[in-house]
Amino acid sequence: MSLISEGADFRKAAVPGAAEPSLASVGDYIALLKPRVMSLVVFTALTGLAVAPGHIHPLTAFTALLCIAVGAGASGALNMWYDADIDALMTRTARRPVPMGRVQPGEALAFGLTLSVFAVVVLGLLVNLLSAALLAFTIFFYAVIYTMWLKRSTPQNIVIGGAAGAFPPMIGWAAVTGSLSLEPVLLFAIIFFWTPPHFWALALYKTQDYARAGVPMLPVVSGDANTRLQILLYTLILVPLGIAPYALGYAGLLYGVTAAVTGAIMLLLAVQVLREKPPLERACRNLFAFSILYLFLLFAVLLVERGWDGLMARLAA
Amino acid sequence: MAKRDDDKGIVLTEAQKRARRSRSIAIALALAALVVLFYVMTLVKGPAVLIRPL
């Protein structure tokens, strides 16, 4: 609770500065959107959109992706507004625009809220209501459920909060079909179970950062050994889920081989993480880096295999 | 830092003016893009633009 109070104090303390005319550049506002996270969100949403059955006009598809990107960026801005106090304490985030003082907290809040409303309303008006509702829920889940509640209160923060990052393929699918089915849920599950090994690998070599900021990440609360075990357990769930689209007939052989090979590497790295003794962290860094490639490859191959033909057919139609 | 002049109110520094100008241009471009998007989407969808399925 003390952390939340400190957070509130930080935002209050920054309010007087808000009277000073802002020096924030356009680049600072772009940084608030977390462009790297946004690019992964757009990519997974594109995959969901491309593999979905049915017709969508290319411009409608572009509008859907634009709205999903803006909505993801808005979530990032709201996250940076609320977390400015702990961002200032961590080396990875200390140079973000709000803790650096380049953007006032109120500006980040207004920016995030404005973009959220625009993204949801435009998606609802120009694409369909289900995708807009899913986007609204995703923004709410990331900004309120994860950022304001879970992140500072439970070591399961990124497990549950990971759902926010898993929704984009479902939104892409819903933009085309106006409905949901098992396949987008499977894509959701892959990202959902990918998130814990990915973030805990990072948290293992940034434990001091999270501890200093008072964020109850699993390594801070449960210790190094338990986190390494949990990484392996989640990877054991993730790898079969990664292969499931092939096993269920949603994807072809190329996807199956890619998922099996990269899944085996993920497992190998997770075992190395388990066997590595602190303060060694090389295996954690390797797993963190490879997990990004793993998710990218799964969705890229699915996009090429299932989505590319469909996408080209839609563009030609 | 901006100077406060009782007669003129807050006087912006050159850096603040530049930052404000770049932000204003970015907002104008974003709004123009939104107008174009709605215009083109209306042309593409025709009367169906008013039909919003789930």
Interface residues (C-beta under 8 A of the other chain):
Chain A: E20 P21 S22 L23 A24 S25 V26 Y29 H57 L59 T60 T63 L66 F118 V122 G124 L125 L126 N128 L129 L130 G178 S179
Chain B: M1 A2 I10 L12 A15 Q16 A19 R20 S22 R23 A26 L34 L37 F38 V40 M41 V44 K45 V49 R52 P53 L54
